């Protein structure tokens, strides 16, 4: 039985992108005043979050009267510590491209991210912006400008990873792997059947699974059954090359009365890369699905 080692971070990916690093926080200066193109706001579902835990971030943009967007701008999201040093970012394109935004019509959406296991605990600020991927220039927004058109929209308190529910990866798992070009992205492959266990909080929780099938050589959909203490609680399908997040509510009764609760994952289809000609691989492992995060949310 192997204790779950601390995860560096993987997504529903949070990465530092060009818009996040184009300008150093230490040499910020105020941009000349210009009419704001939109009012931006942000809310998080948990004001306190332990390192490695998931949070839901809801973004809201209200385009200003007469605002026009000549390209699809990218949303810049900075998370900075109490010294205004950048810790991580979640730059992304909004689900409705900015070229399709209508003045006065709110654009609102929610993203789930996992807080990176970063060497910092304490108060953190979230800054928001809109920038061009062509020029890296940021647009003026209505709000508190922290400098260089990065607008302070929310705060969150980061807590130690030990605040999370303790978890073990038991049988049916391959060793953890990391992405070649980004060591903060980590995952573990299941075999056909895989079991993990977590310390029973003896109350209702949400079990969160962040999974995919890369689809590089194995292009069949996989059916997954999730059972808790022998009782099936969820079925879902993993399509090739699509990462997905499953949130499974569990009652205290379903967790049982023991100190630890077992969760079983059953994947109907597996493959061995060494036996797939297109894979050009000598990997002899039986692979099911990739699990980036498994988390018990007892908050």
NORUR-V312664 format. One line per field, one symbol per residue. psi: psi as a letter, one per 20 degrees, with the letter a starting at -180 (. if undefined). A space follows every 10 residues. Layout:
BEGIN
psi = ???
END
This chain:
BEGIN
psi = ppqoqpqgqr cmqoqoaghh jhpqhilqqp qqpqpqirpq rqqqioippq piqqqpppqp popqpjppoi roqqppopoq aijkppgrql qrpqhoqhij qppioqoprp qpqppqnqmp qapqqpqqrp qpigijqqqp rpaooipkko poirqqoprq hiiqppqpod qkqqqqrqqg jniioqrpqr bgpqprqqpo ikrqrppppo rrohjghokq qpppppqpki ppiqprpoqp kopqppoopp rhhhiairhq pppppophpr qohhjogihl qjojqppeqp ohppqooj.
END
